[in-house]
């Protein structure tokens, strides 16, 4: 056996699918084996592997054992001369494996190598080559000196910025996304250190290879796409803590006591600084818009109340101060809550979400106002004037922010102008996926994946793609990977990398189109379930329904003991739903329960009882529920099930 490939997967099903397609293309003429170790994914990854890639040696873990343990599980079973540890959110070129094998055979002192990595926008990823994170190297990176002096041999040593990214070099540290290792080296130095749960194991392994008198190489003659940010969310507090914990473990293991203490001091400082900034950033992102809204409404009322008093009563301070100080904050809270329920604080949000929120909030305020005693009634005119000001101010803020932050309100985003590179049959399938994904796009035309036009529907050939993109103002290119090689996809991404174009790849026979528009952001998926039950609004509405029904049942439980045949059932489940262990309405349980479906809690009641057509498969019913989710559907099913228990 020439090559053994190990891929550790955790909840990135569609990226894993694309990765495996590219792996088998690259290994077509190589004697190889592929292991996928799944760390208890809940997105149907294992089912997908079994169905689409029966030759894969799949190891299914019942819990997330971490990156090191999972890799070691497979490494203990491999029989290849070389081992490749590969991330699931990657795409390799067709000649990647053969070139790596040839290089290793020509360089007997090479213990391992990595290749040139680009992100989903076609941009070079600096972590393709790294230096040893000594205390000073880490200090320069943590405090931004590496970014200020990206080509400095001293300050930019973390990413070896002084080394040409297009030339082969001996390096110190390989990235965990692609580690091509000689098996005899692993036999000599041992497997991955399982003390590292996630992060740091690549640094530790690379350093141990160097200490065993082997060389680590950066080899840019072949390239891969790495959708950085998929398997992990690098802006989270959890990432900060896990990463720096791994760095401390590395220092304790490999540095002298004096050097380790210095390193740990730098790391502890970085942990607290980064964790504080991460918490601050997260809080600021969540509350800045409500605070701005509340501030604008308060400012508005400071003018509205005295102006109305002067107009209506020809005097100021006509309303009791205590009444004003109680009622105005109450109005503001109701409007803010109504805005939240209507998605005015979601990202992205609809253009007129805040208008809708204020409208419903005003209706509620007027309804409550009509029920209040006369001495508690304030002024309907002030409520109406306040609501008009609230709409104008909050809507104006969103328009202003949306001009600068296109991700806040999709309305302000430039419409997708798509070009598809592929054959007509694949282009038709891609367009169908786009249509089912509710993407607002304009199809510009089809580009031949070859150097000649082979069909009358193709407007240009692959060599004309730069000019085609420029002339037609194309801002997104979708490559059909069954019609064009990964090598050609990467080549064209690099050619267009400065044009501001986004890229997607449509794997063959898949329901997804995959891409990434930012080095630090999660990848993008176009799938039929994009705007369904997994949307922010749907999740919020479903949870609020669960809470409301549970509280109602708990408050009225004496009545249920009289009218229901299963009061204990309702009571116990109301408590479970209240604490988030269950949801009132869930998927039908099947042998393949979560294949491709967004995750929700187990349901107290299942969908099947609401299905009149028994010819439908359970999976079809689940899919339809997820795709067309509505709170009305949940209420309907819930009503029928509760009625049947009385």
C-alpha positions in Angstrom: 0.0 0.0 0.0 1.5 3.3 -1.1 -0.7 5.9 0.7 -3.1 6.0 3.7 -5.4 9.0 4.1 -7.0 9.9 7.4 -9.8 12.4 7.6 -11.3 13.4 11.0 -14.8 14.7 10.6 -17.2 16.6 12.9 -20.5 18.0 11.5 -19.2 19.1 8.1 -21.0 16.7 5.9 -21.1 18.6 2.7 -17.5 19.7 2.9 -16.5 16.1 3.7 -18.4 14.9 0.6 -16.6 17.4 -1.6 -13.2 16.5 0.0 -13.7 12.8 -0.6 -14.7 13.4 -4.3 -11.4 15.3 -4.8 -9.4 12.6 -2.8 -10.6 9.8 -5.0 -9.9 11.8 -8.2 -6.4 12.4 -6.9 -5.8 8.8 -6.0 -7.2 7.2 -9.1 -3.8 5.6 -10.1 -2.4 5.2 -6.6 -2.6 2.2 -4.4 -4.3 3.9 -1.4 -6.8 3.5 1.4 -9.0 6.2 2.9 -10.1 6.4 6.6 -12.8 8.7 7.8 -13.0 9.0 11.6 -16.3 10.6 12.6 -16.4 12.2 16.1 -20.1 11.7 16.8 -21.4 14.1 14.0 -25.2 14.7 14.1 -25.6 15.9 10.5 -25.8 12.6 8.7 -22.1 12.5 7.8 -21.7 8.8 8.4 -24.8 7.9 6.4 -23.5 10.0 3.5 -20.1 8.2 3.6 -21.7 4.8 3.6 -24.0 5.6 0.7 -21.6 7.6 -1.5 -18.2 6.2 -0.7 -18.5 2.5 0.2 -14.8 2.0 -0.1 -14.0 4.4 2.8 -13.0 2.7 6.0 -15.3 4.5 8.4 -14.8 4.6 12.1 -17.8 5.9 14.0 -17.2 7.3 17.5 -20.1 7.7 19.9 -18.6 10.9 21.4 -16.2 13.6 20.3 -12.8 12.2 21.2 -10.8 15.1 19.8 -8.5 15.4 16.8 -5.4 13.5 18.1 -7.3 10.5 19.5 -9.4 10.2 16.3 -6.4 10.3 14.0 -4.6 7.7 16.1 -7.5 5.4 15.9 -7.1 5.3 12.1 -3.2 5.4 12.1 -3.1 2.2 14.1 -5.0 0.4 11.3 -3.2 1.8 8.2 -0.9 -0.1 5.9 0.4 2.7 3.7 4.1 3.7 3.2 2.9 7.3 3.6 0.2 8.8 5.8 -1.8 11.9 4.9 -3.7 13.7 7.7 -6.2 15.8 5.9 -8.9 18.1 7.0 -12.5 17.5 5.8 -12.9 21.1 4.6 -10.3 20.8 1.8 -10.1 20.1 -1.9 -7.0 18.6 -3.4 -5.7 18.7 -6.9 -5.6 15.6 -9.1 -1.8 15.4 -9.0 -1.4 16.3 -5.3 -0.8 12.8 -4.0 1.5 11.7 -6.9 3.6 14.8 -6.6 3.9 14.5 -2.8 4.9 10.8 -3.1 7.5 11.6 -5.8 9.0 14.4 -3.7 9.3 12.2 -0.6 10.9 9.5 -2.6 13.5 12.0 -4.0 14.2 13.4 -0.5 14.9 10.5 1.9 15.6 12.9 4.8 12.1 14.4 4.4 10.0 13.2 7.3 6.9 15.2 6.2 5.6 17.9 3.9 2.8 20.2 3.4 1.5 22.1 0.3 0.4 25.5 -0.7 -3.1 26.3 0.7 -5.5 28.8 -0.6 -8.9 29.9 0.9 -12.3 29.9 -0.7 -11.5 33.3 -2.4 -8.4 32.0 -4.1 -6.1 33.8 -1.6 -2.9 32.3 -0.2 -3.2 31.1 3.4 -0.1 32.2 5.4 -0.4 29.2 7.7 0.7 27.0 4.9 4.2 27.4 6.4 5.0 28.1 10.0 7.9 28.5 12.3 8.3 27.1 15.8 6.2 29.3 18.2 9.0 30.2 20.6 8.2 32.8 23.3 9.4 35.8 21.2 7.8 34.5 18.0 4.5 34.0 19.8 4.8 37.5 21.4 5.3 39.1 17.9 2.3 37.3 16.6 -0.1 37.8 19.6 0.6 41.6 19.7 0.4 42.2 16.0 4.0 42.8 15.0 3.8 39.9 12.6 1.0 41.6 10.8 2.7 45.0 10.8 5.9 43.5 9.3 4.7 40.5 7.2 8.0 40.0 5.4 10.3 40.4 8.4 12.5 37.4 9.2 12.3 38.4 12.9 8.8 39.7 13.5 7.0 37.5 10.9 8.6 34.2 11.8 5.4 32.6 13.0 4.2 32.4 9.3 7.8 32.5 7.9 6.8 35.6 5.9 10.4 36.1 4.7 10.2 32.9 2.6 8.8 32.9 -0.9 5.3 31.3 -0.9 6.0 29.9 -4.4 9.3 28.1 -3.7 10.0 24.9 -1.8 11.5 25.4 1.6 12.5 23.5 4.7 10.2 24.7 7.5 9.6 23.9 11.1 5.8 23.5 11.6 3.2 21.9 9.3 -0.5 22.9 9.4 -2.8 20.3 10.6 -5.0 20.7 7.5 -2.5 18.8 5.3 0.3 16.7 6.9 1.9 14.2 4.5 4.1 12.0 6.7 6.4 9.0 6.1 5.0 6.1 8.0 8.4 5.0 9.3 8.8 8.4 10.9 5.6 7.8 12.9 6.8 4.4 13.9 10.0 6.0 15.2 8.6 9.1 17.0 5.1 7.8 18.0 1.6 8.8 17.1 -0.1 12.2 17.9 0.0 13.2 21.5 -3.5 12.6 22.8 -3.0 15.2 25.6 -3.9 17.7 22.8 -7.7 17.5 22.3 -7.7 20.1 19.6 -5.0 22.5 18.3 -1.3 22.2 19.0 -1.0 18.5 18.0 0.3 19.6 14.6 3.0 21.8 16.2 4.0 19.0 18.6 4.2 16.3 15.9 6.1 18.6 13.5 8.6 19.4 16.3 9.1 15.8 17.2 9.8 15.0 13.5 12.6 17.7 13.5 14.0 16.3 16.8 14.3 12.9 15.2 16.6 14.4 12.5 14.1 14.5 9.7 13.2 17.6 7.6 9.8 19.2 7.2 9.1 20.7 3.8 6.8 23.3 2.4 6.1 22.2 -1.2 4.1 24.7 -3.3 4.2 22.7 -6.6 0.7 21.4 -5.8 -2.1 23.2 -4.0 -5.3 22.6 -2.0 -8.3 24.7 -1.1 -8.9 25.0 2.6 -12.2 26.4 3.7 -10.7 27.8 6.9 -13.2 28.2 9.7 -15.4 25.2 9.0 -14.6 22.6 11.6 -14.0 25.3 14.2 -15.2 28.8 15.0 -12.0 30.7 15.6 -13.5 33.8 17.0 -15.1 32.0 19.9 -14.0 32.1 23.5 -13.8 28.3 23.4 -11.3 28.5 20.6 -9.2 31.0 22.5 -9.1 28.8 25.6 -8.4 25.5 23.8 -5.7 27.0 21.6 -3.8 28.6 24.3 -4.2 25.6 26.6 -2.6 23.6 23.8 0.3 26.1 23.6 1.0 25.9 27.3 1.0 22.1 27.1 3.5 22.3 24.2 5.8 24.6 26.2 5.7 22.4 29.3 6.6 19.4 27.1 9.4 20.8 24.9 10.9 24.0 26.4 13.3 24.3 29.3 11.8 25.3 32.6 13.0 28.9 32.3 11.8 29.2 28.7 8.5 27.5 29.5 7.7 30.0 32.3 8.4 32.9 30.0 6.3 31.3 27.3 3.4 30.6 29.8 3.6 34.2 30.9 3.1 35.4 27.4 0.3 32.9 26.8 -1.6 33.7 30.0 -1.5 37.4 29.1 -2.8 36.6 25.6 -5.5 34.3 27.0 -7.0 37.0 29.3 -6.6 39.7 26.7 -8.1 37.7 23.8 -10.9 36.2 26.0 -11.8 39.7 27.3 -11.9 41.1 23.8 -13.8 38.2 22.5 -16.5 38.5 25.2 -16.6 42.3 24.7 -17.0 41.9 21.0 -19.7 39.3 21.3 -21.7 41.5 23.8 -21.2 44.6 21.7 -22.5 42.8 18.5 -25.6 41.7 20.3 -26.6 44.8 22.1 -25.4 47.7 20.1 -28.4 47.9 17.8 -31.0 47.7 20.6 -29.1 50.3 22.6 -29.0 52.6 19.5 -32.7 52.0 19.0 -33.6 52.7 22.7 -31.4 55.9 22.7 -33.0 57.3 19.6 -36.6 56.6 20.9 -35.7 58.3 24.2 -34.3 61.3 22.3 -37.5 61.4 20.3 -39.8 61.4 23.3 -37.7 64.2 24.9 -39.0 66.4 22.0 -42.4 64.8 21.4 -43.8 65.0 25.0 -43.2 68.7 25.7 -44.1 69.6 22.1 -47.5 67.9 22.4 -48.1 69.4 25.8 -47.5 72.9 24.4 -49.7 72.2 21.4 -52.5 70.5 23.4 -52.5 72.3 26.7 -50.4 75.4 25.9 -48.2 74.6 28.9 -45.3 72.3 29.7 -45.2 69.6 32.4 -49.0 68.9 32.0 -48.5 65.2 32.4 -47.5 63.9 35.9 -43.7 63.1 35.9 -44.3 59.8 37.6 -46.7 58.7 34.8 -44.3 59.9 32.1 -41.3 58.0 33.8 -43.3 54.8 33.9 -45.2 54.8 30.6 -42.4 55.9 28.2 -39.9 53.2 29.3 -42.8 50.7 29.1 -43.5 51.7 25.5 -39.8 51.4 24.6 -39.5 47.9 26.1 -42.6 46.7 24.2 -41.3 48.1 20.9 -37.8 46.6 21.5 -39.3 43.2 22.3 -41.6 43.3 19.3 -38.6 44.3 17.1 -36.7 41.3 18.5 -39.6 38.9 17.8 -39.9 40.2 14.3 -36.2 39.7 13.5 -35.1 43.3 13.7 -31.9 42.3 15.6 -31.1 39.2 13.5 -28.2 39.2 11.1 -29.1 39.2 8.3 -32.5 40.9 8.7 -35.2 42.0 6.3 -35.3 45.6 5.3 -38.6 46.4 7.0 -38.3 44.1 10.0 -38.2 47.0 12.4 -41.3 48.7 10.8 -43.2 45.5 11.2 -42.0 45.1 14.8 -42.9 48.7 15.8 -46.4 48.3 14.1 -47.2 45.1 16.1 -45.8 46.7 19.3 -48.0 49.8 18.8 -51.1 47.7 18.4 -50.2 45.9 21.6 -49.6 49.2 23.4 -52.9 50.6 22.2 -54.7 47.4 23.3 -53.2 47.6 26.8 -53.9 51.4 26.9 -57.7 50.8 26.2 -57.8 48.4 29.3 -56.1 50.7 31.7 -58.0 52.9 34.3 -58.4 56.5 33.3 -55.9 57.8 35.7 -53.2 55.5 34.2 -53.9 56.5 30.6 -51.3 58.7 29.2 -52.0 60.0 25.6 -52.9 58.1 22.5 -51.5 61.0 20.4 -48.0 60.6 22.1 -48.2 56.8 21.4 -48.9 57.4 17.7 -46.3 60.2 17.4 -43.8 58.0 19.3 -44.4 55.1 17.1 -44.0 57.2 13.9 -40.7 58.5 15.3 -39.6 55.0 16.3 -40.2 53.7 12.8 -38.4 56.6 11.1 -35.4 56.5 13.5 -34.9 52.8 13.8 -35.5 52.2 10.1 -33.2 55.1 9.2 -30.4 53.6 11.4 -30.7 50.3 9.5 -30.6 51.9 6.1 -27.5 53.9 7.2 -25.7 50.9 8.6 -26.8 48.7 5.7 -25.0 51.0 3.2 -21.7 50.2 5.0 -22.4 46.7 6.3 -23.9 44.8 3.4 -24.3 41.6 5.6 -26.8 43.3 7.9 -29.6 43.7 5.4 -29.4 41.5 2.2 -31.5 44.2 0.4 -28.3 46.3 0.2 -26.1 43.5 -1.1 -25.1 43.5 -4.7 -27.3 40.9 -6.4 -25.5 37.7 -7.3 -24.5 37.6 -11.0 -23.6 34.0 -11.5 -21.5 32.4 -14.2 -21.4 28.6 -14.3 -18.4 26.7 -15.5 -19.4 23.3 -16.8 -21.5 21.3 -19.3 -25.2 22.1 -19.9 -26.5 19.1 -18.0 -24.6 20.0 -14.8 -25.5 23.7 -15.2 -29.2 22.8 -15.2 -28.7 20.8 -12.0 -26.9 23.7 -10.4 -29.6 26.2 -11.4 -32.2 23.9 -9.8 -30.2 23.9 -6.5 -30.0 27.7 -6.6 -33.7 28.0 -7.2 -34.5 25.6 -4.3 -32.2 27.5 -2.0 -34.0 30.8 -2.3 -30.9 32.6 -3.5 -31.5 36.0 -5.1 -29.3 35.7 -8.2 -29.1 36.5 -11.9 -27.8 33.8 -14.2 -25.4 35.4 -16.6 -24.3 32.4 -18.7 -22.4 29.2 -19.1 -18.7 28.9 -19.6 -17.2 25.9 -21.2 -14.7 24.0 -18.9 -12.6 23.2 -22.0 -10.6 25.4 -24.4 -13.3 25.2 -27.0 -17.0 25.8 -26.9 -18.8 22.5 -27.2 -22.4 23.6 -26.9 -24.5 26.6 -28.2 -25.5 27.5 -24.7 -21.9 28.2 -23.7 -21.0 31.8 -24.1 -17.2 31.5 -23.5 -14.5 29.0 -23.0 -12.3 28.6 -19.9 -9.5 30.6 -21.3 -11.8 33.6 -21.7 -13.2 33.5 -18.2 -11.3 36.6 -17.0 -12.7 38.7 -19.9 -16.2 37.1 -19.5 -16.2 38.1 -15.8 -15.1 41.6 -16.5 -17.4 42.4 -19.4 -20.5 40.9 -17.7 -19.8 42.2 -14.2 -19.9 38.6 -12.8 -19.4 38.5 -9.0 -19.8 34.7 -8.4 -18.4 31.8 -10.4 -19.7 28.3 -9.8 -17.5 25.4 -10.9 -19.1 22.0 -11.7 -16.4 19.7 -10.4 -17.6 16.8 -12.4 -16.8 18.7 -15.6 -13.6 20.5 -14.6 -10.6 19.3 -12.6 -9.7 20.6 -9.1 -6.4 21.7 -10.6 -8.2 23.9 -13.1 -10.6 25.2 -10.5 -7.7 26.3 -8.3 -5.7 27.7 -11.2 -8.7 29.9 -12.3 -9.4 30.9 -8.7 -5.8 32.2 -8.4 -6.1 34.0 -11.8 -9.3 35.8 -10.6 -8.2 36.3 -7.0 -7.8 40.0 -7.4 -11.1 40.6 -9.2 -13.4 40.5 -6.1 -15.2 37.4 -7.4 -16.7 34.8 -5.1 -16.4 31.1 -5.9 -18.5 28.1 -5.3 -18.0 24.4 -6.2 -20.9 22.1 -7.1 -19.8 18.5 -6.4 -21.4 15.8 -8.7 -24.7 14.2 -7.6 -24.8 16.4 -4.5 -27.6 18.7 -3.2 -25.1 21.3 -2.1 -23.0 24.1 -3.6 -20.0 25.0 -1.4 -17.8 28.0 -1.0 -16.3 30.6 1.3 -16.0 34.3 1.0 -13.7 35.1 3.9 -10.5 33.7 5.5 -12.0 33.9 9.0 -15.6 33.2 8.2 -17.4 29.9 8.0 -18.0 28.5 4.5 -21.2 29.1 2.6 -23.6 26.4 1.6 -26.4 26.7 -1.0 -28.8 23.8 -0.1 -32.6 23.4 -0.3 -32.8 23.9 3.5 -30.9 27.2 3.6 -33.8 29.3 4.8 -36.0 26.7 6.6 -36.2 25.4 10.1 -32.5 26.3 10.8 -33.0 30.0 10.2 -32.6 32.3 13.3 -36.3 33.4 13.1 -37.6 29.8 12.9 -35.4 28.7 15.8 -36.6 31.6 17.9 -40.2 31.1 17.1 -40.1 27.4 17.7 -38.4 27.9 21.1 -40.9 30.6 22.1 -43.8 28.3 21.2 -42.2 25.5 23.3 -41.8 27.8 26.3 -45.3 29.3 25.9 -47.1 26.0 25.7 -45.0 24.5 28.6 -45.8 27.4 30.9 -49.5 27.4 30.0 -49.7 23.6 30.7 -47.9 24.0 34.1 -50.1 26.9 35.1 -53.3 25.1 34.2 -52.1 21.6 35.3 -55.1 21.1 37.8 -57.5 21.4 34.8 -55.5 18.9 32.8 -55.8 16.3 35.6 -59.6 16.6 35.1 -59.9 16.7 31.3 -56.9 14.7 30.1 -56.3 11.0 30.0 -52.5 11.5 30.3 -51.9 14.4 32.7 -48.6 13.0 34.0 -47.4 12.6 30.4 -48.2 16.3 29.7 -46.7 17.5 33.0 -43.4 15.6 32.6 -43.0 16.6 29.0 -43.9 20.2 29.8 -41.0 20.3 32.3 -38.6 18.6 29.7 -39.5 21.1 27.0 -39.2 24.1 29.4 -35.6 23.1 30.3 -34.7 22.6 26.6 -34.4 18.8 26.7 -37.2 18.3 24.2 -39.4 20.2 21.7 -43.1 19.7 21.4 -43.0 18.8 17.7 -40.1 16.8 16.3 -39.0 14.7 13.4 -40.3 11.2 12.8 -37.7 8.8 14.2 -36.1 6.7 11.4 -33.1 4.5 10.9 -31.4 7.4 9.2 -32.8 10.2 11.3 -30.6 13.2 10.6 -29.4 12.7 7.1 -29.1 16.2 5.7 -31.6 17.7 8.1 -31.0 20.6 10.5 -30.9 19.4 14.1 -33.8 19.8 16.5 -34.5 18.3 19.9 -36.5 15.0 20.1 -40.2 15.8 19.9 -42.9 15.0 22.4 -45.2 14.5 19.4 -44.1 13.4 15.9 -45.1 14.5 12.5 -46.6 11.2 11.3 -49.8 11.7 13.2 -50.5 14.8 11.1 -49.8 13.1 7.7 -52.9 12.0 5.8 -51.0 10.4 2.9 -49.4 7.2 4.3 -47.6 6.7 1.0 -45.1 9.3 1.9 -41.8 8.0 3.3 -40.9 9.2 6.8 -37.7 10.9 5.4 -39.9 12.8 2.9 -42.2 14.1 5.6 -39.2 15.2 7.8 -37.7 16.9 4.8 -40.9 18.8 3.9 -41.3 19.9 7.5 -37.8 21.2 7.7 -37.9 22.9 4.3 -41.4 24.6 4.8 -41.3 25.1 8.6 -44.0 27.3 10.0 -45.1 27.9 13.6 -48.7 27.3 12.4 -47.7 23.8 11.5 -46.5 23.1 15.0 -49.6 24.6 16.5 -51.8 22.5 14.3 -50.0 19.2 15.2 -49.9 20.2 18.8 -53.6 21.0 18.9 -54.6 17.7 17.4 -52.3 15.7 19.7 -53.5 17.4 22.9 -57.1 17.1 21.8 -56.6 13.3 21.2 -55.4 13.0 24.8 -58.6 14.5 26.3 
